[in-house]
């Protein structure tokens, strides 16, 4: 435990290695030795474009927030874990004092500190210090590599919670990338009966079929067949065109859940359909109170980790992992960076 390799993302789109001292946990904190990280779509956006939505890379910072590891040391007053425990990190750390924190919607806390948001260092390093209350134990029998999927799985749990899944529901999942495939599985795990996946990439639709999709569509070919298709429609692609079609695909009285961040903040939509069908339109901002469910579903197989992880790279080859994910989107679901 003599040094901490940290990979900083620079504004000119490079991952720069810096070797730093291992941090010490403060009061109520734990030191975690990172075992595995997933590369998130947001990490790729910042790496490729230097921005995502309102967030812009203006100075070097450590990306990464889909992390699992092992407790290395405890700060004063930390007693939830012991050294050697395997854990995952919930990376959105709120103030714990505001109205939103006190009412259980702490993901809306205006002072939340999200690991890997530009300006806040994340988890592509060897060691990280976090408050123990935002660390969760890995269920026995679940690997640390699979546990690194808990963070994106929590987004999917938040999506189905927001969508209020009922038994018998037909769900339309637009986008069969990592979040879309996790939302597909979470929809079924929450009681959804029939799942339709929509994507422009045939290879991703084949993955969707393997993971439980009952029907698949390529949108450019079959838009009329998708009209009034779902009791719940989840937009996970982060695409302006699919966002504009949500109200078309939803049945009257249905729910539309915006999970992906569209390419622009303002998207033209047909508000008449929203009103005529009396639809509910909901946004997803990360997650709150979702990690325990995500870990349970990973453990019992309702979310299948083995099929989600398609590529692995050691931390020492992290830039190669990022470049691979960008260059081969049709061949890649989730890239895991493991600490070598």
C-alpha positions as CSV (number, residue, x, y, z in Angstrom):
1,X,0.0,0.0,0.0
2,X,2.8,2.4,-0.9
3,X,1.4,4.2,-4.0
4,X,-1.9,5.0,-5.7
5,X,-2.0,4.8,-9.5
6,X,-4.5,7.4,-10.7
7,X,-5.6,7.9,-14.3
8,X,-6.7,11.5,-15.0
9,X,-8.8,12.5,-18.0
10,X,-7.4,15.7,-19.5
11,X,-9.3,18.3,-21.5
12,X,-7.5,17.2,-24.6
13,X,-8.9,13.6,-24.3
14,X,-6.0,11.7,-22.9
15,X,-5.8,9.4,-19.8
16,X,-2.7,10.5,-17.9
17,X,-1.1,8.3,-15.2
18,X,-0.2,10.0,-12.0
19,X,1.2,8.1,-9.0
20,X,0.0,9.6,-5.7
21,X,0.1,8.8,-2.1
22,X,-2.5,6.4,-0.7
23,X,-5.2,8.6,0.9
24,X,-6.2,8.1,4.6
25,X,-9.8,7.7,5.6
26,X,-11.3,10.4,7.8
27,X,-14.0,10.2,10.4
28,X,-16.8,7.9,9.2
29,X,-14.9,7.0,6.1
30,X,-13.3,3.8,4.7
31,X,-10.3,3.3,2.4
32,X,-11.2,0.9,-0.5
33,X,-8.7,-1.0,-2.6
34,X,-10.4,-1.0,-6.0
35,X,-10.8,-4.3,-7.8
36,X,-12.9,-3.5,-10.8
37,X,-14.5,-0.6,-12.6
38,X,-17.0,-0.6,-15.5
39,X,-16.6,2.0,-18.2
40,X,-19.8,4.0,-18.3
41,X,-21.3,5.7,-21.3
42,X,-20.8,9.1,-19.5
43,X,-17.0,8.3,-19.2
44,X,-16.9,7.7,-22.9
45,X,-18.7,11.0,-23.7
46,X,-16.3,12.9,-21.5
47,X,-13.3,11.1,-23.1
48,X,-14.5,11.6,-26.7
49,X,-16.2,15.0,-26.6
50,X,-15.1,16.6,-23.3
51,X,-18.7,17.2,-22.2
52,X,-22.1,15.6,-21.5
53,X,-25.2,17.8,-21.1
54,X,-24.3,20.6,-18.8
55,X,-21.1,19.0,-17.6
56,X,-17.8,20.0,-19.2
57,X,-14.2,18.8,-18.7
58,X,-12.2,22.0,-18.0
59,X,-9.4,20.5,-16.0
60,X,-7.9,17.0,-15.4
61,X,-9.9,14.7,-13.1
62,X,-10.1,11.0,-12.4
63,X,-13.2,9.4,-14.1
64,X,-14.9,6.1,-13.1
65,X,-17.8,5.4,-10.8
66,X,-18.9,1.8,-11.4
67,X,-16.6,0.4,-8.8
68,X,-16.1,-2.6,-6.5
69,X,-13.3,-3.4,-4.1
70,X,-12.1,-4.5,-0.7
71,X,-12.1,-2.5,2.6
72,X,-8.4,-1.7,3.3
73,X,-8.7,0.6,6.4
74,X,-11.3,2.2,8.6
75,X,-11.5,5.8,9.7
76,X,-12.4,6.9,13.2
77,X,-16.0,6.0,14.0
78,X,-16.4,3.8,11.0
79,X,-17.8,0.4,12.2
80,X,-20.2,-0.8,9.4
81,X,-17.4,-2.9,7.8
82,X,-14.2,-4.7,8.7
83,X,-10.9,-4.9,6.8
84,X,-11.1,-7.4,4.0
85,X,-14.9,-7.0,3.3
86,X,-15.8,-6.9,-0.4
87,X,-17.9,-3.9,-1.2
88,X,-19.4,-1.7,-4.0
89,X,-19.5,2.1,-3.9
90,X,-22.6,4.3,-4.4
91,X,-20.9,7.2,-6.0
92,X,-23.5,10.0,-5.5
93,X,-22.8,11.3,-2.0
94,X,-25.4,13.9,-0.8
95,X,-25.3,16.4,2.0
96,X,-27.7,14.3,4.2
97,X,-29.3,17.5,5.6
98,X,-31.5,19.1,2.9
99,X,-35.2,18.5,2.2
100,X,-34.5,16.0,-0.5
101,X,-32.1,13.9,1.6
102,X,-34.6,13.9,4.5
103,X,-37.5,12.7,2.3
104,X,-35.5,9.9,0.7
105,X,-34.9,11.5,-2.7
106,X,-31.3,12.2,-2.0
107,X,-30.3,11.9,-5.7
108,X,-31.9,15.4,-6.0
109,X,-29.7,16.9,-3.3
110,X,-28.4,20.2,-4.7
111,X,-25.1,19.6,-3.0
112,X,-24.6,16.0,-4.1
113,X,-20.9,15.1,-4.8
114,X,-20.8,12.6,-7.6
115,X,-17.6,10.7,-8.0
116,X,-16.2,11.2,-11.6
117,X,-18.4,14.2,-12.4
118,X,-15.9,16.6,-14.0
119,X,-14.1,18.3,-11.1
120,X,-14.7,15.5,-8.7
121,X,-12.3,12.5,-8.7
122,X,-13.7,9.1,-9.3
123,X,-12.5,5.5,-9.1
124,X,-10.1,4.7,-11.9
125,X,-7.3,4.4,-9.4
126,X,-6.0,1.8,-6.9
127,X,-7.4,3.4,-3.7
128,X,-10.2,5.7,-2.9
129,X,-11.8,7.1,0.3
130,X,-15.6,7.3,0.7
131,X,-18.1,7.7,3.5
132,X,-19.0,4.2,4.8
133,X,-22.7,5.0,4.5
134,X,-22.5,4.9,0.7
135,X,-20.7,1.6,0.6
136,X,-22.6,-1.7,0.3
137,X,-21.5,-5.3,1.0
138,X,-21.1,-7.6,-2.0
139,X,-23.5,-10.6,-1.5
140,X,-21.7,-13.9,-0.9
141,X,-21.1,-15.7,-4.2
142,X,-21.1,-12.6,-6.4
143,X,-17.8,-11.8,-7.9
144,X,-16.2,-8.4,-7.6
145,X,-16.2,-8.1,-11.3
146,X,-20.0,-8.8,-11.5
147,X,-20.5,-6.5,-8.5
148,X,-19.1,-3.6,-10.5
149,X,-22.4,-3.7,-12.5
150,X,-24.3,-2.7,-9.4
151,X,-24.1,1.0,-10.2
152,X,-25.5,0.9,-13.8
153,X,-28.0,-1.8,-12.5
154,X,-29.2,0.8,-9.9
155,X,-30.0,3.2,-12.8
156,X,-32.2,0.4,-14.2
157,X,-33.9,-0.2,-10.8
158,X,-34.6,3.6,-10.5
159,X,-36.1,3.5,-14.0
160,X,-38.5,0.7,-13.2
161,X,-39.4,2.2,-9.9
162,X,-40.2,5.5,-11.6
163,X,-42.2,3.7,-14.2
164,X,-44.3,1.9,-11.6
165,X,-44.2,-1.5,-13.2
166,X,-47.4,-3.6,-12.8
167,X,-47.9,-7.3,-13.4
168,X,-49.1,-7.7,-17.0
169,X,-47.4,-4.6,-18.2
170,X,-45.9,-4.4,-21.7
171,X,-42.7,-2.4,-21.7
172,X,-40.9,-0.8,-24.6
173,X,-37.2,-0.3,-24.1
174,X,-35.7,2.1,-26.6
175,X,-32.0,1.5,-26.9
176,X,-30.2,-1.8,-26.3
177,X,-26.9,-0.5,-24.9
178,X,-25.8,-1.3,-21.4
179,X,-28.5,0.7,-19.6
180,X,-31.2,-0.5,-22.0
181,X,-30.3,-4.2,-21.5
182,X,-30.2,-3.7,-17.7
183,X,-33.5,-1.9,-17.9
184,X,-35.0,-4.8,-19.9
185,X,-33.9,-7.2,-17.2
186,X,-35.0,-5.0,-14.3
187,X,-38.5,-4.6,-16.0
188,X,-38.9,-8.3,-16.0
189,X,-37.5,-8.6,-12.5
190,X,-40.0,-6.0,-11.2
191,X,-43.0,-8.0,-12.7
192,X,-43.3,-6.8,-16.3
193,X,-44.8,-9.4,-18.5
194,X,-43.8,-8.6,-22.1
195,X,-40.7,-6.6,-23.2
196,X,-40.1,-5.0,-26.5
197,X,-36.6,-3.8,-27.4
198,X,-35.9,-1.2,-30.1
199,X,-32.5,-0.4,-31.5
200,X,-30.9,0.4,-34.8
201,X,-28.1,-2.1,-34.3
202,X,-29.0,-5.8,-35.1
203,X,-26.2,-7.2,-32.9
204,X,-27.6,-5.4,-29.8
205,X,-31.1,-6.7,-30.5
206,X,-29.7,-10.2,-30.6
207,X,-28.2,-9.6,-27.1
208,X,-31.6,-8.3,-26.0
209,X,-33.3,-11.5,-27.2
210,X,-30.8,-13.5,-25.1
211,X,-31.5,-11.4,-22.1
212,X,-35.3,-11.8,-22.2
213,X,-36.8,-9.5,-24.9
214,X,-40.0,-11.0,-26.2
215,X,-40.0,-8.8,-29.4
216,X,-37.4,-6.7,-31.2
217,X,-37.7,-3.8,-33.6
218,X,-35.4,-1.8,-35.8
219,X,-37.0,1.7,-35.5
220,X,-36.3,3.0,-39.0
221,X,-38.2,0.1,-40.5
222,X,-41.1,-0.4,-38.1
223,X,-42.2,2.9,-36.5
224,X,-45.9,2.4,-37.3
225,X,-45.9,-1.0,-35.6
226,X,-44.6,0.7,-32.4
227,X,-47.5,3.1,-32.1
228,X,-49.4,2.6,-28.8
229,X,-47.1,-0.4,-28.1
230,X,-46.2,-0.1,-24.4
231,X,-47.8,0.5,-21.0
232,X,-44.4,1.9,-20.2
233,X,-41.8,3.2,-22.6
234,X,-38.2,3.6,-21.4
235,X,-35.9,5.9,-23.5
236,X,-32.4,4.6,-22.7
237,X,-30.6,5.5,-25.9
238,X,-30.0,9.2,-25.2
239,X,-31.3,10.0,-28.6
240,X,-33.3,13.1,-29.7
241,X,-35.3,11.2,-32.3
242,X,-36.4,8.4,-30.0
243,X,-37.2,10.9,-27.2
244,X,-39.5,12.7,-29.7
245,X,-41.4,9.4,-30.3
246,X,-42.0,8.4,-26.7
247,X,-45.5,9.7,-26.6
248,X,-46.3,7.9,-29.9
249,X,-45.1,4.6,-28.6
250,X,-47.0,4.8,-25.3
251,X,-50.6,3.5,-24.9
252,X,-53.3,5.8,-23.6
253,X,-52.9,6.1,-19.8
254,X,-49.3,4.9,-20.0
255,X,-46.0,6.1,-18.6
256,X,-42.9,7.4,-20.4
257,X,-39.5,7.2,-18.6
258,X,-36.6,9.3,-19.8
259,X,-33.5,7.4,-18.7
260,X,-31.0,8.4,-21.4
261,X,-29.7,12.0,-21.8
262,X,-30.7,13.3,-25.3
263,X,-28.1,14.8,-27.5
264,X,-29.5,18.3,-26.8
265,X,-31.2,19.7,-23.8
266,X,-34.3,20.8,-25.9
267,X,-36.1,18.2,-27.9
268,X,-39.3,18.9,-29.9
269,X,-42.1,16.6,-28.8
270,X,-45.8,16.3,-29.7
271,X,-47.4,17.6,-26.5
272,X,-50.9,16.9,-27.9
273,X,-50.2,13.2,-27.7
274,X,-49.1,13.6,-24.0
275,X,-52.4,15.3,-23.2
276,X,-54.8,13.3,-25.3
277,X,-53.4,10.0,-24.0
278,X,-53.1,11.4,-20.5
279,X,-49.6,10.1,-20.2
280,X,-47.1,10.4,-17.3
281,X,-43.7,11.6,-18.4
282,X,-40.9,11.0,-15.8
283,X,-37.2,11.7,-15.7
284,X,-34.5,9.6,-14.1
285,X,-31.6,11.3,-12.3
286,X,-29.2,8.5,-11.4
287,X,-30.9,6.6,-8.4
288,X,-31.9,6.7,-4.8
289,X,-32.3,3.7,-2.5
290,X,-31.7,1.3,-5.4
291,X,-28.3,-0.4,-4.7
292,X,-29.6,-3.1,-2.4
293,X,-32.1,-4.2,-5.0
294,X,-29.5,-4.0,-7.8
295,X,-27.2,-6.3,-5.8
296,X,-29.9,-8.7,-5.0
297,X,-31.0,-9.1,-8.6
298,X,-27.3,-9.5,-9.7
299,X,-27.0,-12.2,-7.0
300,X,-30.1,-14.2,-7.8
301,X,-29.6,-14.0,-11.6
302,X,-32.5,-11.8,-12.5
303,X,-29.8,-9.5,-13.9
304,X,-27.3,-11.7,-15.7
305,X,-23.8,-10.2,-15.3
306,X,-22.0,-12.8,-17.4
307,X,-23.7,-11.8,-20.6
308,X,-23.3,-8.1,-19.9
309,X,-19.5,-8.1,-19.6
310,X,-18.0,-8.5,-23.0
311,X,-14.4,-7.2,-22.7
312,X,-11.8,-6.8,-19.9
313,X,-8.6,-4.7,-19.7
314,X,-6.2,-4.2,-16.8
315,X,-5.9,-0.7,-15.3
316,X,-2.4,-0.3,-16.9
317,X,-4.2,-0.5,-20.3
318,X,-7.1,1.7,-19.5
319,X,-6.8,3.9,-22.5
320,X,-6.9,0.9,-24.8
321,X,-10.1,-0.1,-23.1
322,X,-11.6,3.3,-23.7
323,X,-10.5,3.3,-27.3
324,X,-11.9,-0.2,-27.9
325,X,-15.3,0.7,-26.5
326,X,-15.5,3.8,-28.7
327,X,-14.3,2.0,-31.8
328,X,-16.4,-1.2,-31.4
329,X,-19.9,-0.1,-30.1
330,X,-21.7,-2.9,-32.0
331,X,-19.4,-5.6,-30.4
332,X,-19.4,-4.2,-26.9
333,X,-21.8,-4.1,-24.0
334,X,-19.7,-3.5,-20.9
335,X,-16.0,-3.1,-20.6
336,X,-14.5,-3.9,-17.2
337,X,-11.2,-2.4,-16.1
338,X,-9.7,-4.6,-13.5
339,X,-6.8,-3.5,-11.2
340,X,-3.7,-5.5,-12.1
